[in-house]
């Protein structure tokens, strides 16, 4: 297993999906960013939802996703709507 699971919110399952999305380390995830990582994941797992996106953002910021600022959660929800609209 990689150091991905050392990040908050990243368990074994999400780490596996990140690796399938060609993100293999905590540093890579931080460089790619939560939104781009989510787009990669969405191509592998079309059922990926806001919880996964928030988990990724929390991991990038080094905090539990529950502690994301409300404004950032709203931005992520808008981003998700855009991604899903473009996918349909």
Phi and psi in radians as a Rosetta constraint file:
Dihedral C 1 N 2 CA 2 C 2 CIRCULARHARMONIC -1.597 0.35
Dihedral N 2 CA 2 C 2 N 3 CIRCULARHARMONIC -3.090 0.35
Dihedral C 2 N 3 CA 3 C 3 CIRCULARHARMONIC -1.389 0.35
Dihedral N 3 CA 3 C 3 N 4 CIRCULARHARMONIC 0.039 0.35
Dihedral C 3 N 4 CA 4 C 4 CIRCULARHARMONIC -0.978 0.35
Dihedral N 4 CA 4 C 4 N 5 CIRCULARHARMONIC -0.698 0.35
Dihedral C 4 N 5 CA 5 C 5 CIRCULARHARMONIC -1.252 0.35
Dihedral N 5 CA 5 C 5 N 6 CIRCULARHARMONIC -0.132 0.35
Dihedral C 5 N 6 CA 6 C 6 CIRCULARHARMONIC -1.362 0.35
Dihedral N 6 CA 6 C 6 N 7 CIRCULARHARMONIC -0.249 0.35
Dihedral C 6 N 7 CA 7 C 7 CIRCULARHARMONIC -1.403 0.35
Dihedral N 7 CA 7 C 7 N 8 CIRCULARHARMONIC 2.612 0.35
Dihedral C 7 N 8 CA 8 C 8 CIRCULARHARMONIC -1.065 0.35
Dihedral N 8 CA 8 C 8 N 9 CIRCULARHARMONIC 2.531 0.35
Dihedral C 8 N 9 CA 9 C 9 CIRCULARHARMONIC 1.347 0.35
Dihedral N 9 CA 9 C 9 N 10 CIRCULARHARMONIC -0.117 0.35
Dihedral C 9 N 10 CA 10 C 10 CIRCULARHARMONIC -1.817 0.35
Dihedral N 10 CA 10 C 10 N 11 CIRCULARHARMONIC 1.834 0.35
Dihedral C 10 N 11 CA 11 C 11 CIRCULARHARMONIC -1.661 0.35
Dihedral N 11 CA 11 C 11 N 12 CIRCULARHARMONIC -3.053 0.35
Dihedral C 11 N 12 CA 12 C 12 CIRCULARHARMONIC -1.056 0.35
Dihedral N 12 CA 12 C 12 N 13 CIRCULARHARMONIC -0.726 0.35
Dihedral C 12 N 13 CA 13 C 13 CIRCULARHARMONIC -1.142 0.35
Dihedral N 13 CA 13 C 13 N 14 CIRCULARHARMONIC -0.831 0.35
Dihedral C 13 N 14 CA 14 C 14 CIRCULARHARMONIC -1.167 0.35
Dihedral N 14 CA 14 C 14 N 15 CIRCULARHARMONIC -0.619 0.35
Dihedral C 14 N 15 CA 15 C 15 CIRCULARHARMONIC -1.072 0.35
Dihedral N 15 CA 15 C 15 N 16 CIRCULARHARMONIC -0.715 0.35
Dihedral C 15 N 16 CA 16 C 16 CIRCULARHARMONIC -1.080 0.35
Dihedral N 16 CA 16 C 16 N 17 CIRCULARHARMONIC -0.774 0.35
Dihedral C 16 N 17 CA 17 C 17 CIRCULARHARMONIC -1.139 0.35
Dihedral N 17 CA 17 C 17 N 18 CIRCULARHARMONIC -0.713 0.35
Dihedral C 17 N 18 CA 18 C 18 CIRCULARHARMONIC -1.054 0.35
Dihedral N 18 CA 18 C 18 N 19 CIRCULARHARMONIC -0.723 0.35
Dihedral C 18 N 19 CA 19 C 19 CIRCULARHARMONIC -1.131 0.35
Dihedral N 19 CA 19 C 19 N 20 CIRCULARHARMONIC -0.666 0.35
Dihedral C 19 N 20 CA 20 C 20 CIRCULARHARMONIC -1.107 0.35
Dihedral N 20 CA 20 C 20 N 21 CIRCULARHARMONIC -0.514 0.35
Dihedral C 20 N 21 CA 21 C 21 CIRCULARHARMONIC -1.513 0.35
Dihedral N 21 CA 21 C 21 N 22 CIRCULARHARMONIC 0.217 0.35
Dihedral C 21 N 22 CA 22 C 22 CIRCULARHARMONIC 1.185 0.35
Dihedral N 22 CA 22 C 22 N 23 CIRCULARHARMONIC 0.616 0.35
Dihedral C 22 N 23 CA 23 C 23 CIRCULARHARMONIC -2.110 0.35
Dihedral N 23 CA 23 C 23 N 24 CIRCULARHARMONIC 1.961 0.35
Dihedral C 23 N 24 CA 24 C 24 CIRCULARHARMONIC -1.977 0.35
Dihedral N 24 CA 24 C 24 N 25 CIRCULARHARMONIC -0.033 0.35
Dihedral C 24 N 25 CA 25 C 25 CIRCULARHARMONIC -2.611 0.35
Dihedral N 25 CA 25 C 25 N 26 CIRCULARHARMONIC 2.843 0.35
Dihedral C 25 N 26 CA 26 C 26 CIRCULARHARMONIC -1.044 0.35
Dihedral N 26 CA 26 C 26 N 27 CIRCULARHARMONIC -0.709 0.35
Dihedral C 26 N 27 CA 27 C 27 CIRCULARHARMONIC -1.097 0.35
Dihedral N 27 CA 27 C 27 N 28 CIRCULARHARMONIC -0.753 0.35
Dihedral C 27 N 28 CA 28 C 28 CIRCULARHARMONIC -1.068 0.35
Dihedral N 28 CA 28 C 28 N 29 CIRCULARHARMONIC -0.747 0.35
Dihedral C 28 N 29 CA 29 C 29 CIRCULARHARMONIC -1.060 0.35
Dihedral N 29 CA 29 C 29 N 30 CIRCULARHARMONIC -0.750 0.35
Dihedral C 29 N 30 CA 30 C 30 CIRCULARHARMONIC -1.125 0.35
Dihedral N 30 CA 30 C 30 N 31 CIRCULARHARMONIC -0.659 0.35
Dihedral C 30 N 31 CA 31 C 31 CIRCULARHARMONIC -1.211 0.35
Dihedral N 31 CA 31 C 31 N 32 CIRCULARHARMONIC -0.741 0.35
Dihedral C 31 N 32 CA 32 C 32 CIRCULARHARMONIC -1.226 0.35
Dihedral N 32 CA 32 C 32 N 33 CIRCULARHARMONIC -0.682 0.35
Dihedral C 32 N 33 CA 33 C 33 CIRCULARHARMONIC 1.548 0.35
Dihedral N 33 CA 33 C 33 N 34 CIRCULARHARMONIC 2.728 0.35
Dihedral C 33 N 34 CA 34 C 34 CIRCULARHARMONIC -1.132 0.35
Dihedral N 34 CA 34 C 34 N 35 CIRCULARHARMONIC -0.690 0.35
Dihedral C 34 N 35 CA 35 C 35 CIRCULARHARMONIC -1.206 0.35
Dihedral N 35 CA 35 C 35 N 36 CIRCULARHARMONIC -0.792 0.35
Dihedral C 35 N 36 CA 36 C 36 CIRCULARHARMONIC -1.173 0.35
Dihedral N 36 CA 36 C 36 N 37 CIRCULARHARMONIC -0.659 0.35
Dihedral C 36 N 37 CA 37 C 37 CIRCULARHARMONIC -1.086 0.35
Dihedral N 37 CA 37 C 37 N 38 CIRCULARHARMONIC -0.709 0.35
Dihedral C 37 N 38 CA 38 C 38 CIRCULARHARMONIC -1.119 0.35
Dihedral N 38 CA 38 C 38 N 39 CIRCULARHARMONIC -0.719 0.35
Dihedral C 38 N 39 CA 39 C 39 CIRCULARHARMONIC -1.047 0.35
Dihedral N 39 CA 39 C 39 N 40 CIRCULARHARMONIC -0.749 0.35
Dihedral C 39 N 40 CA 40 C 40 CIRCULARHARMONIC -1.086 0.35
Dihedral N 40 CA 40 C 40 N 41 CIRCULARHARMONIC -0.769 0.35
Dihedral C 40 N 41 CA 41 C 41 CIRCULARHARMONIC -1.116 0.35
Dihedral N 41 CA 41 C 41 N 42 CIRCULARHARMONIC -0.693 0.35
Dihedral C 41 N 42 CA 42 C 42 CIRCULARHARMONIC -1.056 0.35
Dihedral N 42 CA 42 C 42 N 43 CIRCULARHARMONIC -0.550 0.35
Dihedral C 42 N 43 CA 43 C 43 CIRCULARHARMONIC -1.237 0.35
Dihedral N 43 CA 43 C 43 N 44 CIRCULARHARMONIC -0.481 0.35
Dihedral C 43 N 44 CA 44 C 44 CIRCULARHARMONIC -1.534 0.35
Dihedral N 44 CA 44 C 44 N 45 CIRCULARHARMONIC -0.719 0.35
Dihedral C 44 N 45 CA 45 C 45 CIRCULARHARMONIC -2.225 0.35
Dihedral N 45 CA 45 C 45 N 46 CIRCULARHARMONIC 1.554 0.35
Dihedral C 45 N 46 CA 46 C 46 CIRCULARHARMONIC -1.055 0.35
Dihedral N 46 CA 46 C 46 N 47 CIRCULARHARMONIC -0.292 0.35
Dihedral C 46 N 47 CA 47 C 47 CIRCULARHARMONIC -1.496 0.35
Dihedral N 47 CA 47 C 47 N 48 CIRCULARHARMONIC 0.002 0.35
Dihedral C 47 N 48 CA 48 C 48 CIRCULARHARMONIC -0.955 0.35
Dihedral N 48 CA 48 C 48 N 49 CIRCULARHARMONIC 2.372 0.35
Dihedral C 48 N 49 CA 49 C 49 CIRCULARHARMONIC -2.215 0.35
Dihedral N 49 CA 49 C 49 N 50 CIRCULARHARMONIC -3.016 0.35
Dihedral C 49 N 50 CA 50 C 50 CIRCULARHARMONIC -1.035 0.35
Dihedral N 50 CA 50 C 50 N 51 CIRCULARHARMONIC -0.596 0.35
Dihedral C 50 N 51 CA 51 C 51 CIRCULARHARMONIC -1.073 0.35
Dihedral N 51 CA 51 C 51 N 52 CIRCULARHARMONIC -0.723 0.35
Dihedral C 51 N 52 CA 52 C 52 CIRCULARHARMONIC -1.178 0.35
Dihedral N 52 CA 52 C 52 N 53 CIRCULARHARMONIC -0.721 0.35
Dihedral C 52 N 53 CA 53 C 53 CIRCULARHARMONIC -1.089 0.35
Dihedral N 53 CA 53 C 53 N 54 CIRCULARHARMONIC -0.777 0.35
Dihedral C 53 N 54 CA 54 C 54 CIRCULARHARMONIC -1.137 0.35
Dihedral N 54 CA 54 C 54 N 55 CIRCULARHARMONIC -0.656 0.35
Dihedral C 54 N 55 CA 55 C 55 CIRCULARHARMONIC -1.058 0.35
Dihedral N 55 CA 55 C 55 N 56 CIRCULARHARMONIC -0.772 0.35
Dihedral C 55 N 56 CA 56 C 56 CIRCULARHARMONIC -1.103 0.35
Dihedral N 56 CA 56 C 56 N 57 CIRCULARHARMONIC -0.775 0.35
Dihedral C 56 N 57 CA 57 C 57 CIRCULARHARMONIC -1.088 0.35
Dihedral N 57 CA 57 C 57 N 58 CIRCULARHARMONIC -0.756 0.35
Dihedral C 57 N 58 CA 58 C 58 CIRCULARHARMONIC -1.067 0.35
Dihedral N 58 CA 58 C 58 N 59 CIRCULARHARMONIC -0.714 0.35
Dihedral C 58 N 59 CA 59 C 59 CIRCULARHARMONIC -1.085 0.35
Dihedral N 59 CA 59 C 59 N 60 CIRCULARHARMONIC -0.755 0.35
Dihedral C 59 N 60 CA 60 C 60 CIRCULARHARMONIC -1.087 0.35
Dihedral N 60 CA 60 C 60 N 61 CIRCULARHARMONIC -0.706 0.35
Dihedral C 60 N 61 CA 61 C 61 CIRCULARHARMONIC -1.438 0.35
Dihedral N 61 CA 61 C 61 N 62 CIRCULARHARMONIC -0.206 0.35
Dihedral C 61 N 62 CA 62 C 62 CIRCULARHARMONIC 1.389 0.35
Dihedral N 62 CA 62 C 62 N 63 CIRCULARHARMONIC 0.458 0.35
Dihedral C 62 N 63 CA 63 C 63 CIRCULARHARMONIC -2.312 0.35
Dihedral N 63 CA 63 C 63 N 64 CIRCULARHARMONIC 2.804 0.35
Dihedral C 63 N 64 CA 64 C 64 CIRCULARHARMONIC -1.115 0.35
Dihedral N 64 CA 64 C 64 N 65 CIRCULARHARMONIC 2.482 0.35
Dihedral C 64 N 65 CA 65 C 65 CIRCULARHARMONIC -1.109 0.35
Dihedral N 65 CA 65 C 65 N 66 CIRCULARHARMONIC -0.441 0.35
Dihedral C 65 N 66 CA 66 C 66 CIRCULARHARMONIC -1.089 0.35
Dihedral N 66 CA 66 C 66 N 67 CIRCULARHARMONIC -0.420 0.35
Dihedral C 66 N 67 CA 67 C 67 CIRCULARHARMONIC -1.635 0.35
Dihedral N 67 CA 67 C 67 N 68 CIRCULARHARMONIC 0.113 0.35
Dihedral C 67 N 68 CA 68 C 68 CIRCULARHARMONIC -1.121 0.35
Dihedral N 68 CA 68 C 68 N 69 CIRCULARHARMONIC 2.483 0.35
Dihedral C 68 N 69 CA 69 C 69 CIRCULARHARMONIC -1.047 0.35
Dihedral N 69 CA 69 C 69 N 70 CIRCULARHARMONIC 2.539 0.35
Dihedral C 69 N 70 CA 70 C 70 CIRCULARHARMONIC -0.981 0.35
Dihedral N 70 CA 70 C 70 N 71 CIRCULARHARMONIC -0.679 0.35
Dihedral C 70 N 71 CA 71 C 71 CIRCULARHARMONIC -1.078 0.35
Dihedral N 71 CA 71 C 71 N 72 CIRCULARHARMONIC -0.727 0.35
Dihedral C 71 N 72 CA 72 C 72 CIRCULARHARMONIC -1.176 0.35
Dihedral N 72 CA 72 C 72 N 73 CIRCULARHARMONIC -0.691 0.35
Dihedral C 72 N 73 CA 73 C 73 CIRCULARHARMONIC -1.052 0.35
Dihedral N 73 CA 73 C 73 N 74 CIRCULARHARMONIC -0.699 0.35
Dihedral C 73 N 74 CA 74 C 74 CIRCULARHARMONIC -1.139 0.35
Dihedral N 74 CA 74 C 74 N 75 CIRCULARHARMONIC -0.719 0.35
Dihedral C 74 N 75 CA 75 C 75 CIRCULARHARMONIC -1.055 0.35
Dihedral N 75 CA 75 C 75 N 76 CIRCULARHARMONIC -0.731 0.35
Dihedral C 75 N 76 CA 76 C 76 CIRCULARHARMONIC -1.149 0.35
Dihedral N 76 CA 76 C 76 N 77 CIRCULARHARMONIC -0.668 0.35
Dihedral C 76 N 77 CA 77 C 77 CIRCULARHARMONIC -1.099 0.35
Dihedral N 77 CA 77 C 77 N 78 CIRCULARHARMONIC -0.707 0.35
Dihedral C 77 N 78 CA 78 C 78 CIRCULARHARMONIC -1.127 0.35
Dihedral N 78 CA 78 C 78 N 79 CIRCULARHARMONIC -0.739 0.35
Dihedral C 78 N 79 CA 79 C 79 CIRCULARHARMONIC -1.049 0.35
Dihedral N 79 CA 79 C 79 N 80 CIRCULARHARMONIC -0.782 0.35
Dihedral C 79 N 80 CA 80 C 80 CIRCULARHARMONIC -1.071 0.35
Dihedral N 80 CA 80 C 80 N 81 CIRCULARHARMONIC -0.753 0.35
Dihedral C 80 N 81 CA 81 C 81 CIRCULARHARMONIC -1.025 0.35
Dihedral N 81 CA 81 C 81 N 82 CIRCULARHARMONIC -0.742 0.35
Dihedral C 81 N 82 CA 82 C 82 CIRCULARHARMONIC -1.117 0.35
Dihedral N 82 CA 82 C 82 N 83 CIRCULARHARMONIC -0.776 0.35
Dihedral C 82 N 83 CA 83 C 83 CIRCULARHARMONIC -1.073 0.35
Dihedral N 83 CA 83 C 83 N 84 CIRCULARHARMONIC -0.800 0.35
Dihedral C 83 N 84 CA 84 C 84 CIRCULARHARMONIC -1.206 0.35
Dihedral N 84 CA 84 C 84 N 85 CIRCULARHARMONIC -0.600 0.35
Dihedral C 84 N 85 CA 85 C 85 CIRCULARHARMONIC -1.152 0.35
Dihedral N 85 CA 85 C 85 N 86 CIRCULARHARMONIC -0.746 0.35
Dihedral C 85 N 86 CA 86 C 86 CIRCULARHARMONIC -1.218 0.35
Dihedral N 86 CA 86 C 86 N 87 CIRCULARHARMONIC -0.448 0.35
Dihedral C 86 N 87 CA 87 C 87 CIRCULARHARMONIC -1.373 0.35
Dihedral N 87 CA 87 C 87 N 88 CIRCULARHARMONIC -0.392 0.35
